[in-house]
Amino acid sequence: MSGYYLIGYRPEKDTFDPATGRVRFNSLTVRLKNRRGLCVRSRTGFVGVEDAARPQPRTRAEQLMAALVSPFGAGGVSLRLTSLFINAASVGSVMRSMLLIDPRPRPVTRL
């Protein structure tokens, strides 16, 4: 992967039907103009619900858990990962990883 673009899409509110809760497949097409030789890979569509329908974490513990399991970065939680490689004759090669989580609040820097 020498270079790529990640494109986000935010559908209109009328794409979802929160009143009935009915889920439907929404088709999506991505095309390039005047760019020969480039390849586009995308999904053919999506099925989903509005983000507002999901409850937001409230307690400090719920916020910490949400940050740990999120695939996106969280700037308010300080993490440090230390990995150790061990090669012992009795067990072979082993990788041990230690995760240090600093629970103290840290100011978030916004750009």
C-alpha atoms as one frame of an Amber mdcrd trajectory, in Angstrom:
protein
   0.000   0.000   0.000   2.028   2.909  -1.250  -0.885   5.300  -0.871  -4.601
   5.311  -0.251  -7.502   7.521   0.719 -10.088   6.732   3.349 -13.370   8.422
   2.504 -16.135   8.904   5.048 -19.824   9.180   4.249 -22.578  10.575   6.453
 -26.036   9.657   5.128 -29.034  11.982   5.332 -31.423  11.590   8.298 -34.194
  10.221   6.047 -31.960   7.214   5.221 -32.941   5.668   8.551 -36.407   4.957
   9.906 -36.160   5.381  13.716 -39.960   5.519  14.162 -40.559   1.913  13.095
 -37.039   0.595  13.731 -37.118  -1.062  10.317 -33.653  -1.952   9.027 -32.983
  -1.821   5.297 -30.006  -2.176   2.995 -28.812   1.130   1.520 -26.873   0.871
  -1.760 -23.678   2.863  -2.169 -21.607   3.458  -5.332 -18.124   4.994  -5.492
 -16.683   6.141  -8.843 -13.586   8.033  -9.972 -13.614  10.762 -12.600 -10.637
  11.241 -14.943  -8.321   8.888 -13.022  -7.361   5.960 -15.221  -5.294   3.193
 -13.726  -6.547   3.671 -10.173  -8.560   1.038  -8.330 -11.509   1.758  -6.049
 -12.523  -0.725  -3.394 -15.675  -0.106  -1.437 -18.659  -1.831   0.048 -21.794
  -2.106  -2.037 -23.875  -0.513   0.713 -24.636  -0.454   4.406 -27.234  -1.438
   6.984 -27.364   0.632  10.105 -29.024   2.820  12.660 -28.441   6.444  13.587
 -25.520   7.102  15.930 -27.860   9.022  18.213 -29.739   5.787  18.953 -26.755
   4.359  20.847 -26.556   5.220  24.567 -23.446   7.156  25.542 -21.291   5.891
  28.456 -21.956   7.847  31.647 -19.760   6.678  34.504 -15.965   6.964  34.539
 -15.662   3.141  34.363 -18.026   2.992  31.355 -16.035   5.729  29.585 -12.774
   3.855  30.211 -14.232   0.572  28.910 -15.640   2.302  25.813 -12.215   3.817
  25.086 -10.456   0.457  25.491 -12.750  -1.462  23.131 -13.135   1.331  20.567
 -11.352   0.889  17.220 -10.742   4.666  17.243  -8.194   6.578  19.266  -9.161
   8.173  22.559  -7.093  11.127  23.720  -8.363  11.192  27.294  -6.871   7.855
  28.410  -3.128   7.457  28.929  -1.886   4.003  27.861   1.588   2.470  27.755
   2.372  -0.918  26.189   5.529  -2.880  26.979   6.181  -6.142  25.119   8.860
  -8.648  26.143  10.176 -11.534  24.059  11.320 -14.623  25.969  12.941 -17.735
  24.522  13.159 -20.445  27.193  14.269 -23.992  26.474  11.357 -25.441  28.483
   8.506 -23.563  26.742  10.017 -22.106  23.554   9.373 -18.583  22.318   6.876
 -16.474  24.267   5.712 -12.863  23.921   4.519 -11.121  27.099   2.756  -7.788
  26.869   1.969  -5.478  29.765  -0.549  -2.654  29.433  -0.325   0.258  31.878
  -3.556   2.268  32.109  -3.329   5.615  33.915  -6.886   6.256  35.211  -6.214
   9.905  36.102  -7.983  12.393  33.825  -5.748  13.977  31.245  -6.570  17.205
  29.426  -7.463  16.608  25.774  -5.607  18.759  23.263  -7.837  19.891  20.418
  -6.496  21.126  17.117
